[in-house]
Amino acid sequence: MQSLTRFSIIGIPATIGIGIAWVGNRIIKNEKGLKDRELELKFQLNNKFH
């Protein structure tokens, strides 16, 4: 019973924290990829009109 309580006290918040960190990391990576794609599209548009 003590091991279950210890897991509940330590394991559950740690799992939630890792999940939040993973989501934050994915958002940052996606944002960087979108920014790169936006610059690429702007570059292509500028070349098309010049």
PyRosetta script that sets phi, psi and omega in degrees:
from pyrosetta import init, pose_from_sequence

init()
pose = pose_from_sequence("MQSLTRFSIIGIPATIGIGIAWVGNRIIKNEKGLKDRELELKFQLNNKFH")
pose.set_psi(1, -36.6)
pose.set_omega(1, -179.9)
pose.set_phi(2, -65.1)
pose.set_psi(2, -37.8)
pose.set_omega(2, -179.1)
pose.set_phi(3, -66.6)
pose.set_psi(3, -34.4)
pose.set_omega(3, 177.0)
pose.set_phi(4, -66.8)
pose.set_psi(4, -40.4)
pose.set_omega(4, 178.0)
pose.set_phi(5, -65.7)
pose.set_psi(5, -43.3)
pose.set_omega(5, 179.7)
pose.set_phi(6, -62.3)
pose.set_psi(6, -42.5)
pose.set_omega(6, 177.6)
pose.set_phi(7, -62.4)
pose.set_psi(7, -41.5)
pose.set_omega(7, -179.5)
pose.set_phi(8, -64.1)
pose.set_psi(8, -38.3)
pose.set_omega(8, -177.0)
pose.set_phi(9, -74.9)
pose.set_psi(9, -39.2)
pose.set_omega(9, -175.0)
pose.set_phi(10, -100.1)
pose.set_psi(10, -45.5)
pose.set_omega(10, -171.0)
pose.set_phi(11, -70.1)
pose.set_psi(11, -43.9)
pose.set_omega(11, -176.5)
pose.set_phi(12, -66.0)
pose.set_psi(12, -50.3)
pose.set_omega(12, 177.0)
pose.set_phi(13, -62.5)
pose.set_psi(13, -35.1)
pose.set_omega(13, 177.9)
pose.set_phi(14, -64.9)
pose.set_psi(14, -42.1)
pose.set_omega(14, 178.7)
pose.set_phi(15, -64.0)
pose.set_psi(15, -42.2)
pose.set_omega(15, 177.7)
pose.set_phi(16, -64.1)
pose.set_psi(16, -42.9)
pose.set_omega(16, 179.0)
pose.set_phi(17, -62.3)
pose.set_psi(17, -42.5)
pose.set_omega(17, 178.0)
pose.set_phi(18, -64.4)
pose.set_psi(18, -39.8)
pose.set_omega(18, 178.2)
pose.set_phi(19, -62.9)
pose.set_psi(19, -43.2)
pose.set_omega(19, 178.8)
pose.set_phi(20, -64.9)
pose.set_psi(20, -41.7)
pose.set_omega(20, 178.4)
pose.set_phi(21, -63.7)
pose.set_psi(21, -38.9)
pose.set_omega(21, 179.2)
pose.set_phi(22, -64.7)
pose.set_psi(22, -44.3)
pose.set_omega(22, 178.7)
pose.set_phi(23, -62.5)
pose.set_psi(23, -44.7)
pose.set_omega(23, 178.2)
pose.set_phi(24, -60.1)
pose.set_psi(24, -41.7)
pose.set_omega(24, 178.7)
pose.set_phi(25, -62.8)
pose.set_psi(25, -42.9)
pose.set_omega(25, 178.5)
pose.set_phi(26, -63.1)
pose.set_psi(26, -40.8)
pose.set_omega(26, 179.5)
pose.set_phi(27, -62.7)
pose.set_psi(27, -45.1)
pose.set_omega(27, -179.2)
pose.set_phi(28, -63.6)
pose.set_psi(28, -43.5)
pose.set_omega(28, 179.5)
pose.set_phi(29, -64.1)
pose.set_psi(29, -42.5)
pose.set_omega(29, 179.6)
pose.set_phi(30, -65.1)
pose.set_psi(30, -39.0)
pose.set_omega(30, 179.4)
pose.set_phi(31, -61.9)
pose.set_psi(31, -43.7)
pose.set_omega(31, 179.0)
pose.set_phi(32, -63.5)
pose.set_psi(32, -42.7)
pose.set_omega(32, 178.5)
pose.set_phi(33, -63.6)
pose.set_psi(33, -40.0)
pose.set_omega(33, 178.4)
pose.set_phi(34, -66.2)
pose.set_psi(34, -39.8)
pose.set_omega(34, 179.2)
pose.set_phi(35, -64.6)
pose.set_psi(35, -42.6)
pose.set_omega(35, 177.3)
pose.set_phi(36, -61.6)
pose.set_psi(36, -42.8)
pose.set_omega(36, 179.6)
pose.set_phi(37, -64.6)
pose.set_psi(37, -40.3)
pose.set_omega(37, 178.4)
pose.set_phi(38, -61.6)
pose.set_psi(38, -44.7)
pose.set_omega(38, 178.1)
pose.set_phi(39, -62.9)
pose.set_psi(39, -39.6)
pose.set_omega(39, 178.9)
pose.set_phi(40, -63.0)
pose.set_psi(40, -43.2)
pose.set_omega(40, 179.6)
pose.set_phi(41, -67.2)
pose.set_psi(41, -40.1)
pose.set_omega(41, 177.4)
pose.set_phi(42, -62.4)
pose.set_psi(42, -41.6)
pose.set_omega(42, 178.5)
pose.set_phi(43, -61.4)
pose.set_psi(43, -43.5)
pose.set_omega(43, 179.6)
pose.set_phi(44, -65.1)
pose.set_psi(44, -40.5)
pose.set_omega(44, 178.4)
pose.set_phi(45, -65.4)
pose.set_psi(45, -42.6)
pose.set_omega(45, 178.8)
pose.set_phi(46, -62.3)
pose.set_psi(46, -39.6)
pose.set_omega(46, 179.2)
pose.set_phi(47, -69.3)
pose.set_psi(47, -31.8)
pose.set_omega(47, -177.9)
pose.set_phi(48, -68.7)
pose.set_psi(48, -35.6)
pose.set_omega(48, -175.1)
pose.set_phi(49, -93.2)
pose.set_psi(49, -2.9)
pose.set_omega(49, 179.8)
pose.set_phi(50, -106.0)
pose.dump_pdb("model.pdb")
